[in-house]
């Protein structure tokens, strides 16, 4: 299966381990991610001022480029997924026809077909978690994991339509297929504090620590996410505010997917995480020295 793929800016820098593991895992599952040529930043956050013409141009250009490659566009970053999907919804909205025409004229890229934005997790679900399970080379048996979706994957619910907006389970189903024990917890779609970490770090850290504390209360030994900003906030809040014995390691879900599919630990980008994930996995007996 071949899919046009939009990595986004952060996956080429701070979140390159999220991207690297996803690409390697896709190959092992016979999924071909074809990176879009000359993509641009999605804008990082969706601007709800619909008269802000400039804010719509970036994501719409990406959608137009993707339409030249196929009917679906796969992305991995939760923020990119949110922005592109909302831009797609707005572009086709009733009453937006004149603005659509104006934006597409400015973008100057042919829109060859409607394109549907899907998340990498949705591709895995379509592939089938039994298929993933059959490819597992290293079971994650004994690892209790909290799947943290954050707010961007599921909101606004009427646009994102990603699983159950209050209790999404697709990542939990993937973890179970890998042999891990997905842990139910209350804050799986609560906000980590988001961009408040830039100018209100205390607020962002407080939001992140609530998530971590709730996951720990439910027995989680680790947390997985698909958002680079969530991963950063959850890690940094713990490293700056909690003693080491209270910290819960934060993985990208693609790192555990890659580990389960047999990718060597040296290829999972642990060195790009602030926490010592390798040491945690050694202590759990999931990898060897």
C-alpha positions, 0 to 999 in steps of 0.5 A: 500500500502506498500513501502520500506522506506529510512529515511536517517541520518538527519531524525533521528536527526535534521529533525526528525519532517519531518520524524515523521509527514510523518510516521503518515500521511502515516498511516492515508492515509493507506500507510505503510512505511517499513523502510529498515533494516541496511541502511547507509548514502547516502553520502549527496551529489552526487559526479559527479566524476564517478571514485570516487569508494568510493562515489558510494558504499554508495548509491548503497548499499542502492539500493541493500538492497531496491531491496530485498524488492520491486520494489520501494524505497520511500525517503523523504529528497530532498538530499537523493532523489537526491543522490539515484536517480542519483546513480540509473541512473548511475548504469544502464548507458550504458558504466558503466557495468564494474564499476557496476560489480566492485561496486556490488562485493564490496557492496556484497549485492544481487541486486534482481531487478531494483528498482525505487527511488520515493519521498514521494510527488510522492506517494501522487500524485499517491494516488490522492490528491482527496483522501488526500482531503477526509481525511482532518480533519482540513482545512488549509483554509486562509493560503497562502503558498509558496511551496519551492522545492529547486534545488535538487528535480528537477536537473539535469532535465534529471535524476530527472524527477520530475514534471516541473523542472522550475515550479513544482506544486506537492507540490502546489497541495497537499497544495490546497487539504489541503485547503491552498492557494498555492502562485505562486512565482519565486524562488521555485527552486532556491538554498538556498545556500546549504552547503555554510552555513558551510564556506560561511555563508554570501553567503548562507544567501543571497541566502536564503533571496532572496527566502524568499523575493520573496515569501513574495513579492508574498503574502506568509505567510509561506513557506514549504520545503522537504529539511532539509538543505533548512529548516535550511538555510531559518530559520537561515538566517531570524533569524539572518538577519531579524526583527521578523515582516519580518520573514516568518515561514518555515514548512516541508510539512509533518507538514502541511500535518499532521495538515490537516489530524488531527494530534494533534499539539503536535505530529507535532514536532514544538519544533524542529523548531527554529521559533515559528510555533505554535504561528503562527498557533494560530494567524491564528486560525488553532490550539487552545491553 
